Amino acid sequence: MQKRIVHFEGLVVFLATSYAYSIYEFSWIIFWVFLLTPDLSMFAYGVNNHVGAKIYNICHTYIISIIIAIIGVYFKVDTVIMIGLIWTAHIGMDRMFGYGLKYETDFKDTHIQRL
C-alpha cells in the first residue's frame, strides 16, 4: 500500500509540475530534452557508492528543485522557473516509476524498495 501511495504521489507531482510548465507556455522541446538531466548525477557512482549516493540523492530530493522554482517565481526569472519545474517533474516521474533515493549499499537499493 505504501509503495502505491509513493507511486501515485510521483504521478501527481509530475502532472502538477507539467501543468504549471504549460501555464508558463515554456517550450515542450526544452522540457523533454532536459527531463532526464538530473540522472547525470548517477555518474558520481564512478567515484564510489558513498559519493554516488550522496550526489544522486541531492539531485533527487524535492527540497532543492522546489526552492529553485520558488526563487524563479519570486524574482520572475523564466529560466530558473523552467529549471525548477523540469527538475521537480523528473523527481516525480522517478517516484512514479518506483525509483527512489539511494542507499550506499547499491545503486539499485532505494528507499521505495524498503516500503
N, C-alpha and C positions, 0 to 999 in steps of 0.2 A: 504493500500500500504506500509506504513512504517513497519508494522509487517512483511510483506513478505520479505522486504529488510533485516531486522534483522535475520529472519529465514534463508534466503539464505546466508547471511554473516556467520552465525554459521556453516552452511554446508561447506562453502569454507574453513573456519578456521579448521574445523575437518578434512577435506580431505587433506589440505596442511600440517598440523602437522602429520597426519598419513603417508603421503608420505615422509616427512622428517625423520620420525621414521624408515621407511623402508629403506631409503638410508643408514642410520647408521647400518642397519642389527641387530637392537636390537631384543630381544625376544618378540614375539607377546603374549606369555603367560603372561609375566610381564605386557605388555600393558593392556590386558583385565582384569587381576586381580586387577590392581591399577587404572583403569579408573574412578571408582566411589569414590575413596578415598577423593577427596575434599568435597563430600557430608557429610562426617563425621562432618563437621562444623555445620550442622543443629542441632547437639546435644546441641549447645550453646543456642538454644531456650529454653532449660530446665531451664536456669537461668532466663531469661525474654526476651521479644520481642526486647528491645533495644540492649542488649548484643548479642542476637541471630542474629539480622540483621547486626550488625557491623562485627561480626566474619564471618558470611556467605558471606557477600559482599567482605571482604578482601580476602577470599579464592576463590571468583568467579569474580575477575577482571583480565583482560589480563595483566595489568601492571606488577604484581609480577611474574606471570608464564613465561612471555616472558623475563623479566630480568634474571630470573633463567636460562632459556635456553641459553641466550646470554653469561652469566657468564660461563656456562658449555662449550660452544663452545670456548670462549676466552682462558680458562685455560685447554682445552682439557680433561675434566673430564666427561667420558661417563655417569656415574650415574646421574650427575647433568643435563646433556643434556636430559637424559631419563625422569627425573622428570619434567623438564620444558615442554617437548613436550607432555607428558601424561596429565599434568595439563592443558595445553592450549587446547589440544584436548577435554578434559572434558568440559571446558567452552564453546567451540564451539558447542559441542553436546547439551549442555543445551540450548544455544540460538537457535539452530536448532529446538529443540522441544518446544520452547516457554517459557523456564524457564529463568528468569532474576534476576537482582539484587533486593533485598528485601527491602520493606519499613517496618518501625517499627510497622505499624498498624496490620499486619497479615502476617504469613508466606507465604500465597498464593497471597499476594499483591505485584506484581512485576512491574518493570519499563516497561516491554514489554506490560503488560495489559493496560497501560495508553497511549499507542501509538494509 
